């Protein structure tokens, strides 16, 4: 049995664990040990389908010290006119560089891939079975709390009859290798961001819209990607969008009214304008993607799939016949399972969670900064109040209010405020700090934002209570 010592033992080398480690390395002289089951850093990005991409700009994803992408504006495709979205392979390569060009060369980081953490400062090699014990001088950091799932790492919760062709999205680009007949029909099972990605991929890859069915248990509101763009060129869309959000939160009389106001101001979109969505996961799309997905007209709204049998699907609210040569694509994995939040700082344990929704890597980096510069857990938890990931529209007002309250507290801490201004992960902070005092248009937008925020804080508790 091997034995090692470290200051911080981080369980998980996915995006969250790496973002925490990167900032902790820069802000302290601590030694860090990372343990992960995967064979290389990046967490669920190692398991995702090859055509996955970020749905918000690369400019503010990843770790604080290393840029992702080249700050390019896409000139082709469904993201045309917006800042680039790193592809899955690009993100995986980026996290590999973070580990091998930043963390390990520091001499203060040890990395143990292909190892299963079994608790109490012990982990076991998946390949050799050797157990290692760890003396942790400061804290054990749980970077796996969200336990992000993708279809390739989860077994479907519905029954599948023998002979039914069911695949995960990972298999789609390899269909040319299949010896089975060409699918006569494609059935997308699930309605989250993965299902949206699959719909866009199928259509862009040549599948006719009439050859696609979409099982959609719930309709979803999606964020308009135009409102997430960094940089002064998009100030009107981004900060103007934030002002519109504040005004909607201030004036809304109900949840439905809130989302309809956000839709009217181009902050939110829905794929079917005739349906009232009940789901909201912060999925972010361009208008071009929404227009593309609207071409899929065979949408099945009979609840969740209970079973796929030969020639038909069994759903919560009925049965639907399907061609025997259909290819079913499972998109039902929930990236983040619903569960209650908990304090981040817990004595000698630290549980990484989101403190600015929906930005997990920004949140992890900020938590690391607070860990490095404050001693008292009560103070740290006050600065890093966790925000529950939403699964329905009812949770959205609490997310907005949580973001606002945390931002206010950060603004009262001079050193943290300066760190935020310099952080590449804070998409809008630096942009706001660089406003030309003579730019009346931008100043007017900021005045709208501030006035709206004051009014929103008075109305958001009513929207939260109405859930």
C-alpha positions in Angstrom: 0.0 0.0 0.0 1.4 3.4 -1.1 1.2 6.5 1.0 1.3 10.2 -0.1 0.8 13.6 1.5 -0.8 16.7 0.1 -2.5 20.0 1.1 -5.6 19.6 -1.1 -7.0 16.3 -2.3 -9.3 17.0 -5.2 -11.7 14.2 -6.2 -12.4 14.7 -9.9 -10.3 16.2 -12.7 -13.2 17.4 -14.8 -13.8 21.1 -15.7 -14.8 22.0 -12.2 -11.9 20.3 -10.4 -9.3 21.7 -12.9 -10.7 25.3 -12.6 -10.5 25.1 -8.8 -6.9 23.6 -8.9 -5.8 26.2 -11.4 -6.8 29.2 -9.3 -5.7 27.6 -6.1 -2.3 27.0 -7.6 -2.0 30.7 -8.6 -3.2 32.1 -5.3 -1.4 29.8 -2.8 1.8 27.8 -2.5 -0.2 24.7 -1.6 0.4 21.2 -3.0 -2.5 19.6 -4.8 -3.4 16.0 -5.6 -6.0 15.2 -8.2 -7.7 11.7 -8.4 -10.0 10.7 -11.2 -11.5 7.5 -12.8 -11.0 8.7 -16.3 -7.8 8.1 -18.2 -7.2 11.7 -18.9 -8.4 15.1 -17.6 -11.7 16.6 -18.7 -14.4 14.6 -16.9 -17.5 14.0 -18.9 -16.0 15.6 -22.0 -14.1 12.3 -22.4 -17.5 10.5 -22.7 -19.5 12.9 -24.8 -20.5 12.6 -28.4 -18.0 13.9 -30.9 -20.2 16.6 -32.3 -20.9 18.2 -28.9 -19.8 21.8 -28.4 -20.0 24.4 -25.8 -23.4 26.2 -26.0 -21.9 29.5 -24.6 -18.7 31.2 -25.9 -15.3 29.6 -25.4 -14.1 33.0 -24.1 -15.3 32.4 -20.6 -15.1 28.6 -20.2 -12.3 26.5 -18.8 -9.6 27.6 -16.3 -8.8 31.2 -15.4 -5.1 31.2 -16.4 -5.4 29.7 -19.9 -7.5 30.9 -22.8 -9.7 28.5 -24.7 -10.0 29.3 -28.4 -8.9 32.4 -30.3 -11.8 34.8 -29.6 -12.9 34.3 -33.2 -16.3 35.2 -34.6 -17.8 32.3 -36.5 -18.5 33.1 -40.1 -20.4 29.9 -41.1 -22.9 27.5 -39.6 -25.6 27.9 -37.0 -23.4 30.0 -34.8 -22.5 32.5 -37.6 -21.9 36.0 -36.3 -21.2 34.9 -32.7 -18.1 34.1 -30.7 -16.8 30.6 -31.4 -18.0 27.6 -29.5 -15.3 25.0 -28.7 -16.0 21.5 -30.0 -15.8 18.5 -27.7 -12.5 17.4 -29.0 -11.2 20.9 -28.7 -12.3 21.1 -25.0 -10.7 17.7 -24.3 -7.4 18.9 -25.8 -7.6 22.1 -23.9 -7.9 20.3 -20.5 -5.1 18.0 -21.5 -2.9 21.2 -22.0 -4.1 22.6 -18.7 -2.8 19.5 -16.9 0.4 19.0 -18.9 1.4 22.6 -19.6 0.2 24.3 -16.4 -0.6 22.1 -13.4 2.0 19.3 -13.6 5.0 21.5 -14.6 4.4 23.6 -11.4 5.9 20.8 -9.4 3.1 21.2 -6.8 0.5 19.0 -8.5 0.3 15.2 -8.6 -2.3 13.5 -10.8 -3.7 10.0 -10.4 -5.9 9.0 -13.4 -7.7 5.7 -13.7 -8.1 5.7 -9.9 -11.3 5.2 -7.9 -11.6 7.3 -4.7 -13.1 5.1 -2.0 -13.3 7.6 0.8 -11.4 8.3 4.0 -8.4 9.6 2.1 -8.0 6.4 0.0 -8.0 5.6 -3.7 -7.5 2.4 -5.7 -6.0 2.0 -9.1 -8.5 0.7 -11.5 -5.8 -1.1 -13.5 -3.6 -2.6 -10.7 -5.9 -2.7 -7.7 -3.1 -1.0 -5.6 -4.5 1.2 -2.8 -3.0 4.5 -1.9 -3.7 6.4 1.3 -3.5 10.1 1.5 -2.7 12.4 4.4 -4.5 15.6 3.7 -3.0 18.6 5.5 -5.8 21.0 4.6 -8.9 19.9 2.7 -10.5 17.2 0.6 -12.3 18.8 -2.3 -15.3 17.1 -3.9 -15.4 18.1 -7.5 -17.8 15.4 -8.5 -20.9 16.6 -6.6 -22.8 17.3 -9.9 -21.8 13.9 -11.3 -22.4 15.1 -14.8 -24.0 12.4 -17.0 -24.1 11.9 -20.7 -26.0 9.2 -22.6 -22.9 7.0 -23.1 -22.4 6.7 -19.3 -26.0 6.0 -18.4 -28.3 3.0 -19.0 -31.8 4.1 -20.3 -34.5 3.9 -17.7 -37.0 2.4 -20.2 -37.3 -1.2 -21.4 -35.9 -2.0 -24.9 -37.0 -5.1 -26.7 -34.5 -7.4 -28.4 -33.8 -6.4 -32.0 -34.6 -2.7 -31.5 -31.8 -0.5 -32.7 -31.0 1.9 -29.9 -27.8 4.0 -29.8 -26.4 6.9 -28.0 -25.4 10.1 -29.9 -21.8 8.9 -29.9 -22.7 6.3 -32.5 -24.2 8.6 -35.1 -21.0 9.8 -36.8 -20.0 6.1 -37.1 -23.1 4.9 -38.9 -21.2 4.5 -42.1 -19.4 1.6 -40.4 -22.6 -0.2 -39.6 -23.5 -3.4 -41.5 -27.2 -2.9 -40.6 -29.6 -1.4 -43.3 -29.8 2.4 -43.5 -32.3 3.6 -40.9 -35.6 4.5 -42.5 -36.5 6.8 -39.6 -34.7 8.4 -36.7 -36.4 8.8 -33.3 -34.9 11.2 -30.8 -35.7 10.2 -27.2 -35.4 13.1 -24.8 -35.9 16.8 -25.0 -32.9 18.4 -23.3 -29.8 20.1 -24.9 -28.4 16.7 -26.0 -31.6 16.0 -28.0 -31.4 19.5 -29.5 -27.8 18.8 -30.5 -28.8 15.6 -32.2 -31.7 17.2 -34.1 -29.4 19.9 -35.4 -26.7 17.3 -36.3 -29.1 15.0 -38.1 -30.6 17.9 -40.2 -27.2 19.4 -41.0 -25.9 15.9 -41.9 -28.6 15.3 -44.5 -31.5 13.6 -42.7 -34.8 14.8 -44.1 -37.0 16.4 -41.5 -39.8 14.0 -42.3 -37.5 11.1 -41.4 -37.1 12.4 -37.8 -39.5 12.0 -34.8 -38.8 13.6 -31.5 -40.1 12.3 -28.2 -40.5 15.5 -26.1 -42.0 14.9 -22.7 -41.6 18.7 -21.8 -41.1 21.8 -23.9 -38.2 24.0 -22.9 -37.4 27.6 -22.8 -33.9 28.2 -24.2 -31.5 31.2 -23.8 -30.8 33.2 -26.9 -27.1 32.9 -27.5 -27.0 36.6 -28.7 -27.3 37.7 -25.0 -24.3 35.7 -23.9 -21.7 37.3 -26.1 -18.6 39.0 -24.5 -16.8 42.0 -26.0 -17.8 45.6 -26.6 -19.1 44.8 -30.1 -22.0 42.9 -28.4 -22.6 45.3 -25.5 -26.1 46.1 -26.6 -27.0 42.4 -26.9 -25.3 41.3 -23.6 -25.7 44.1 -21.2 -28.8 45.3 -22.9 -30.1 41.8 -22.4 -29.2 41.9 -18.7 -31.1 45.2 -18.5 -34.1 43.6 -20.2 -33.8 40.6 -17.7 -33.9 43.0 -14.7 -36.8 44.9 -16.1 -38.8 41.7 -16.8 -38.0 40.4 -13.3 -39.2 43.8 -11.9 -42.5 43.9 -13.8 -43.6 40.3 -14.2 -46.8 39.3 -12.4 -46.3 35.5 -12.8 -43.8 33.0 -14.1 -45.5 32.7 -17.4 -45.5 36.5 -17.7 -41.8 36.6 -16.8 -40.8 34.2 -19.6 -43.1 35.9 -22.1 -41.5 39.2 -21.3 -38.1 37.7 -21.8 -39.2 36.2 -25.1 -40.5 39.6 -26.3 -37.1 41.1 -25.5 -35.2 38.4 -27.4 -33.6 36.9 -24.2 -35.5 33.6 -24.3 -36.8 31.4 -27.1 -39.0 28.3 -27.5 -38.9 25.8 -30.3 -42.7 25.7 -30.7 -44.2 29.1 -30.2 -47.6 27.5 -29.7 -46.5 25.6 -26.7 -46.0 26.8 -23.1 -42.7 25.3 -21.9 -42.4 24.0 -18.4 -38.7 23.1 -18.5 -35.6 25.3 -18.2 -32.0 24.1 -17.9 -30.2 27.1 -19.3 -29.8 25.4 -22.7 -28.5 28.1 -25.0 -29.2 28.2 -28.8 -28.9 30.6 -31.7 -31.9 31.6 -33.6 -30.6 29.6 -36.5 -30.6 26.4 -34.4 -34.2 27.1 -33.3 -35.3 27.7 -36.9 -33.6 24.4 -37.9 -35.2 22.4 -35.0 -38.6 23.8 -36.0 -38.3 21.8 -39.2 -38.9 18.6 -37.1 -42.7 18.5 -37.1 -43.2 14.9 -35.9 -43.0 15.7 -32.2 -44.5 13.2 -29.8 -45.8 14.7 -26.5 -47.2 11.7 -24.6 -44.8 11.9 -21.6 -41.7 9.8 -21.1 -40.9 6.5 -22.9 -41.6 3.5 -20.7 -40.6 0.9 -23.3 -39.6 0.5 -26.9 -41.1 -2.7 -28.4 -40.9 -4.1 -31.9 -43.0 -1.7 -34.0 -44.1 0.7 -31.2 -43.2 2.9 -28.3 -45.0 2.7 -25.0 -45.2 6.2 -23.3 -46.7 7.5 -20.1 -49.9 8.5 -22.0 -50.2 6.1 -24.8 -48.6 4.0 -27.6 -47.1 5.2 -30.8 -46.4 2.9 -33.8 -42.9 3.2 -35.3 -41.2 1.6 -38.3 -39.3 -1.6 -37.5 -36.2 -0.1 -39.2 -36.2 3.0 -37.0 -33.0 4.0 -35.2 -33.7 5.3 -31.7 -31.2 7.8 -30.2 -31.2 7.9 -26.5 -30.8 11.5 -25.1 -32.4 10.9 -21.8 -29.4 11.3 -19.5 -29.8 14.3 -17.1 -26.6 16.2 -17.1 -27.3 17.3 -13.5 -29.6 15.3 -11.3 -32.0 17.3 -9.0 -30.7 17.4 -5.4 -30.6 20.0 -2.7 -27.6 22.2 -2.4 -25.3 22.2 0.7 -22.7 24.6 2.1 -19.5 24.6 0.1 -17.1 25.0 3.0 -17.5 22.3 5.6 -14.4 22.3 7.8 -11.8 20.0 6.3 -14.2 19.2 3.3 -15.1 21.4 0.4 -18.0 20.6 -2.0 -17.8 22.5 -5.2 -21.1 23.9 -6.5 -22.4 26.7 -8.6 -22.3 30.3 -7.2 -23.1 32.0 -10.5 -25.7 30.2 -12.6 -25.0 28.6 -15.1 -21.2 28.9 -15.0 -19.5 25.9 -13.2 -15.9 26.7 -14.1 -16.2 30.4 -13.1 -17.8 29.2 -9.8 -15.0 26.8 -9.1 -12.3 29.4 -9.7 -14.1 31.9 -7.5 -14.5 29.4 -4.7 -10.7 28.7 -5.0 -9.9 32.4 -4.7 -12.1 32.7 -1.6 -10.6 29.6 -0.1 -7.1 31.1 -0.6 -7.9 34.5 0.9 -10.3 33.9 3.8 -10.0 31.7 6.9 -13.5 31.6 8.4 -16.0 29.1 6.9 -18.9 31.3 7.8 -17.4 34.2 5.9 -16.5 32.0 2.9 -20.0 30.4 2.8 -21.5 33.9 2.9 -19.4 34.9 -0.1 -20.1 31.6 -1.9 -23.8 31.0 -1.4 -24.8 28.0 -3.6 -27.4 28.2 -6.2 -29.5 25.2 -7.1 -29.5 24.1 -10.7 -33.0 24.6 -12.2 -35.0 21.8 -13.8 -38.3 23.7 -14.3 -39.3 27.3 -14.9 -40.3 27.7 -11.3 -36.7 27.6 -10.2 -35.5 30.4 -12.5 -36.4 33.4 -10.4 -34.3 32.0 -7.5 -31.4 31.6 -9.8 -31.6 35.2 -10.9 -31.9 36.4 -7.3 -29.0 34.1 -6.2 -26.8 35.5 -8.9 -27.7 39.1 -7.9 -27.1 38.6 -4.2 -23.8 36.9 -4.7 -22.6 39.6 -7.1 -23.5 42.3 -4.6 -21.5 40.5 -1.8 -18.5 40.1 -4.1 -18.6 43.8 -4.9 -18.1 44.6 -1.2 -14.8 42.7 -1.1 -12.2 45.0 -2.7 -9.6 42.3 -3.5 -12.3 39.9 -4.9 -13.7 42.7 -6.9 -10.3 43.3 -8.5 -9.9 39.5 -9.2 -13.2 39.4 -10.9 -12.3 42.4 -13.1 -9.2 40.5 -14.3 -10.8 37.1 -14.6 -11.3 35.7 -18.2 -14.1 33.6 -16.8 -16.2 36.6 -15.8 -17.7 37.3 -19.2 -19.1 40.8 -18.6 -17.1 42.2 -15.7 -14.1 43.4 -17.7 -16.3 44.8 -20.4 -18.3 46.9 -18.0 -15.1 48.2 -16.4 -13.9 49.4 -19.8 -16.9 51.5 -20.7 -15.8 54.9 -22.1 -17.2 57.6 -19.8 -18.2 59.5 -22.9 -20.2 56.7 -24.4 -23.8 57.8 -23.6 -25.4 54.8 -25.3 -23.6 52.3 -23.1 -24.0 54.4 -20.0 -27.8 54.5 -20.7 -27.9 50.7 -20.8 -26.1 50.5 -17.5 -28.5 53.0 -16.0 -31.4 50.8 -17.2 -29.7 47.8 -15.7 -29.1 49.4 -12.3 -32.6 50.8 -12.0 -34.1 47.4 -13.2 -32.0 45.5 -10.7 -33.3 47.6 -7.7 -36.8 47.0 -8.8 -36.2 43.3 -9.5 -35.0 42.7 -6.0 -38.4 43.8 -4.8 -40.4 41.6 -7.1 -38.3 38.4 -7.3 -39.3 37.2 -3.9 -43.0 37.3 -5.0 -42.1 35.2 -8.1 -40.2 32.8 -6.0 -43.0 32.4 -3.6 -45.5 31.8 -6.4 -43.7 28.6 -7.5 
